[in-house]
Every structure is written in C-alpha cells, then in structure tokens.
C-alpha cells in the first residue's frame, strides 16, 4: 500500500478513511472523500496511539498492517469519551507528541508554549498548562494564558468530575499538574494531558500520591 500523509488523495485515502471509521467508533465519523486533511490525520494519530505504534500521523506499513488486522486499542488505553468537550478531541489528536532528547526542541511543544505569556523556547520547560491553553485555544476558548498549573483553579466555573474537565492535581511532594479529566477509580484519576512522562498521553494519577485540587469547565453561553 502507498504511504499516505497530509495532502494525499485518491482511492487509497478513501480505503483508509473507511477503515478508521470502522476501528474508531468513538471518533467523529470521517467523510470518505479521498482527501487526507487535518481530521483524517487526527484520526490516524489516535488509531496509532490505541494500536501502540509510533504516532506520527503518517500511514506507513505498520499502520496499514494494524488497520488490516483490526487492532483498535492497547490493553491499557480506552477510547476517549469526547461528549460535549471538543477540546478533549483536540487533545486526543496530539497523543504521542513528546520531548526530543537534547536539542533542538520538538516544534510542536514550542507551539503549545506559544499559548502562554511565558512563550518558552525549550521542550524541557514544564508544559502541562501550555498544552491545556493550546487545546482550548484551538476550540476557540480563552484559557489562562499562564504556564502555571495552579492558574486554572480560578478559571472558568467549578464543575463535577466529568470527561474534559480541566483538572488540577497536587502531589504529596508539592508538585502541581493540570490535565483533562477522563475518568477515575477508587485508586486513581485517569487524565489526558501534556508533559506526562515527557509526552502527551493518558496517565493514571494514584490517589495515594495525588490529590485533586479542583475541576473547572469553560463558561460557555449554553451551559
């Protein structure tokens, strides 16, 4: 099969879009129009993350093989419940972006930094809040413009734990982190965010070490 990426078109892209629709039932259905655009790339990235292969948005041999075999998720990742939080879908499409060892920095993370007043130029500068700010900005929502995780504690409006809620957790050692709430068990919070093991991913934050400081939601007109 041909290697496909942004800008590709034709029958192979239609086949790709149909396979993605089959294997990503929780993702917004793609129109099989044969055009490899941003939405198709986002779906490819999410599928690659679920399948446990390199997340680069390009459909090569490994991705085609996983699609043909019907692999949809790894054992420790479940589909992200987007519901009414469009920013959560945007965040999920970034899964797999990670810090580069040494220099130069990952330009995607530098782009996240551009959503705060700090505008850091290194991917080694804490970027969890930058990632949340960037995702909300893509959804047309103003964030805190701050690189501080605690800046979110007084943003928007208070909400109950719900998929997409901006959640601030504090480690018993004093470290703060902000991310998007997915779900929780009696033992841990499942959060999707940036700067989690130096990448965008879904991680479990164990309640024995992390305490939720607050859950926030945008002040949207229809809520």
C-alpha positions as CSV (number, residue, x, y, z in Angstrom):
1,X,0.0,0.0,0.0
2,X,1.1,3.6,-0.6
3,X,2.4,5.7,2.3
4,X,-0.2,8.4,3.0
5,X,0.1,11.7,4.8
6,X,-1.4,15.2,4.8
7,X,-2.1,16.2,1.2
8,X,-2.5,12.7,-0.1
9,X,-5.7,11.9,-2.1
10,X,-7.4,9.2,-4.1
11,X,-8.8,5.7,-3.6
12,X,-6.3,4.6,-1.0
13,X,-7.3,7.6,1.2
14,X,-11.0,6.5,0.9
15,X,-10.0,3.0,2.0
16,X,-8.1,4.5,4.9
17,X,-11.0,6.6,6.0
18,X,-13.4,3.7,5.9
19,X,-11.0,1.6,8.0
20,X,-10.6,4.4,10.5
21,X,-14.4,4.8,10.8
22,X,-14.6,1.0,11.5
23,X,-11.9,0.9,14.1
24,X,-12.5,4.2,15.9
25,X,-16.3,4.2,16.7
26,X,-15.8,6.9,19.4
27,X,-14.2,9.3,16.9
28,X,-16.3,11.6,14.9
29,X,-17.1,9.8,11.6
30,X,-14.9,10.8,8.7
31,X,-16.4,11.6,5.3
32,X,-14.8,9.1,2.9
33,X,-13.9,11.9,0.4
34,X,-10.4,10.7,-0.5
35,X,-8.8,13.8,0.8
36,X,-6.2,13.4,3.6
37,X,-6.8,16.5,5.6
38,X,-6.4,17.5,9.3
39,X,-9.3,15.5,10.5
40,X,-8.1,12.3,8.9
41,X,-4.6,12.9,10.3
42,X,-6.1,13.4,13.8
43,X,-7.9,10.0,13.4
44,X,-4.7,8.4,12.2
45,X,-2.8,9.7,15.3
46,X,-5.5,8.4,17.6
47,X,-5.6,5.0,16.0
48,X,-1.8,4.8,16.1
49,X,-1.9,5.6,19.8
50,X,-4.5,3.0,20.5
51,X,-2.6,0.4,18.5
52,X,0.6,1.0,20.3
53,X,2.6,2.0,17.3
54,X,4.6,5.2,16.5
55,X,2.3,8.2,16.5
56,X,3.3,10.4,13.5
57,X,0.1,10.9,11.6
58,X,1.6,9.2,8.5
59,X,0.1,5.9,7.3
60,X,3.0,3.5,6.5
61,X,3.4,-0.3,6.6
62,X,2.9,-0.7,10.3
63,X,-0.2,1.4,10.4
64,X,-1.7,-0.3,7.3
65,X,-1.0,-3.7,8.9
66,X,-2.7,-2.7,12.2
67,X,-5.7,-1.4,10.3
68,X,-5.9,-4.6,8.3
69,X,-5.7,-6.8,11.4
70,X,-8.4,-4.8,13.2
71,X,-6.2,-3.6,16.1
72,X,-8.1,-0.9,17.9
73,X,-6.7,-0.4,21.3
74,X,-3.8,-1.4,23.5
75,X,-4.7,-3.2,26.8
76,X,-4.2,-0.1,29.0
77,X,-5.9,2.6,26.8
78,X,-9.6,3.0,26.3
79,X,-11.3,5.3,23.8
80,X,-11.5,8.9,24.9
81,X,-15.1,9.9,25.7
82,X,-15.4,13.3,23.9
83,X,-19.1,14.0,24.8
84,X,-19.5,17.8,24.6
85,X,-15.8,18.7,25.2
86,X,-14.5,19.5,21.7
87,X,-11.1,20.5,23.3
88,X,-10.8,16.9,24.6
89,X,-10.9,15.6,21.0
90,X,-8.2,18.1,20.1
91,X,-6.1,16.9,22.9
92,X,-6.5,13.3,22.0
93,X,-5.3,14.0,18.5
94,X,-2.0,15.2,20.0
95,X,-1.3,11.9,21.8
96,X,2.2,10.7,21.1
97,X,3.9,14.2,20.9
98,X,7.0,14.0,23.1
99,X,10.1,15.9,24.1
100,X,13.1,15.4,21.9
101,X,16.3,14.3,23.6
102,X,18.9,17.0,23.6
103,X,18.3,19.8,21.1
104,X,16.5,21.1,19.0
105,X,13.2,21.0,20.8
106,X,10.0,19.4,19.5
107,X,8.5,22.3,17.5
108,X,5.0,21.0,18.4
109,X,5.7,21.6,22.1
110,X,7.1,25.0,21.4
111,X,3.8,25.7,19.6
112,X,2.0,24.7,22.8
113,X,4.3,27.1,24.8
114,X,3.1,29.9,22.4
115,X,-0.3,29.7,24.0
116,X,1.0,31.2,27.3
117,X,2.7,34.5,28.2
118,X,5.9,32.6,29.1
119,X,6.4,31.5,25.5
120,X,9.2,29.1,26.5
121,X,11.6,28.0,23.7
122,X,12.6,24.6,25.2
123,X,10.5,21.5,25.4
124,X,12.2,20.8,28.8
125,X,10.3,23.7,30.4
126,X,7.2,22.4,32.2
127,X,4.4,22.5,29.6
128,X,1.3,20.9,31.1
129,X,-0.5,24.2,31.4
130,X,0.7,25.3,28.0
131,X,-0.9,22.2,26.5
132,X,-4.3,22.9,28.1
133,X,-4.1,26.5,27.0
134,X,-3.3,25.5,23.4
135,X,-6.1,22.9,23.2
136,X,-8.7,25.3,24.4
137,X,-7.4,28.0,22.1
138,X,-7.9,25.6,19.1
139,X,-11.5,25.2,20.3
140,X,-12.0,29.0,20.3
141,X,-11.9,29.3,24.1
142,X,-9.7,31.6,26.1
143,X,-7.6,29.9,28.7
144,X,-5.4,31.4,31.5
145,X,-2.5,32.4,29.3
146,X,-0.3,31.2,32.1
147,X,2.3,28.4,32.3
148,X,1.3,27.7,36.0
149,X,-0.8,24.7,36.6
150,X,-2.5,26.4,39.6
151,X,-3.7,29.3,37.4
152,X,-6.6,27.0,36.4
153,X,-8.0,26.9,39.9
154,X,-9.9,30.2,39.5
155,X,-10.6,29.9,35.7
156,X,-14.0,29.2,34.2
157,X,-16.5,27.7,36.5
158,X,-16.4,24.9,39.1
159,X,-17.7,21.6,37.8
160,X,-18.0,18.0,39.0
161,X,-15.5,15.4,37.6
162,X,-16.6,14.9,34.0
163,X,-14.8,14.0,30.8
164,X,-13.0,17.0,29.6
165,X,-12.9,18.9,32.9
166,X,-9.7,20.8,33.4
167,X,-8.3,19.1,36.5
168,X,-5.6,20.3,38.8
169,X,-3.9,17.7,40.9
170,X,-1.2,18.2,43.6
171,X,1.4,15.6,44.5
172,X,2.2,15.0,48.2
173,X,5.6,16.3,47.5
174,X,4.2,19.7,46.4
175,X,4.2,19.4,42.6
176,X,1.2,20.7,40.7
177,X,-0.1,19.4,37.4
178,X,-3.1,20.3,35.2
179,X,-4.7,18.0,32.7
180,X,-8.0,16.8,31.2
181,X,-10.2,14.5,33.3
182,X,-11.1,11.2,31.6
183,X,-12.4,9.0,34.5
184,X,-11.4,7.6,37.8
185,X,-11.4,4.6,40.0
186,X,-11.2,4.3,43.8
187,X,-7.4,4.2,43.4
188,X,-6.5,6.7,40.6
189,X,-7.5,9.5,38.3
190,X,-7.2,8.9,34.6
191,X,-6.0,12.1,32.9
192,X,-5.1,13.1,29.4
193,X,-2.5,15.8,29.2
194,X,0.9,17.1,28.2
195,X,4.2,16.7,30.0
196,X,3.0,13.3,31.3
197,X,6.2,11.2,31.1
198,X,7.5,13.9,28.8
199,X,4.8,13.4,26.3
200,X,1.1,13.8,25.5
201,X,-0.6,10.7,26.8
202,X,-3.3,9.3,29.1
203,X,-1.8,8.5,32.6
204,X,-3.1,7.2,35.9
205,X,-2.5,9.6,38.8
206,X,-2.8,7.5,42.0
207,X,-4.8,9.0,44.8
208,X,-2.2,7.8,47.4
209,X,0.2,10.4,45.9
210,X,-2.0,12.9,44.1
211,X,-4.9,15.0,45.4
212,X,-7.4,16.7,43.1
213,X,-7.4,20.4,43.8
214,X,-10.3,21.3,41.5
215,X,-12.2,20.6,38.4
216,X,-13.1,23.5,36.1
217,X,-15.2,24.0,33.0
218,X,-15.4,26.9,30.5
219,X,-18.1,29.4,31.0
220,X,-19.9,28.7,27.8
221,X,-23.2,30.5,26.9
222,X,-25.2,27.3,26.5
223,X,-24.2,25.9,29.9
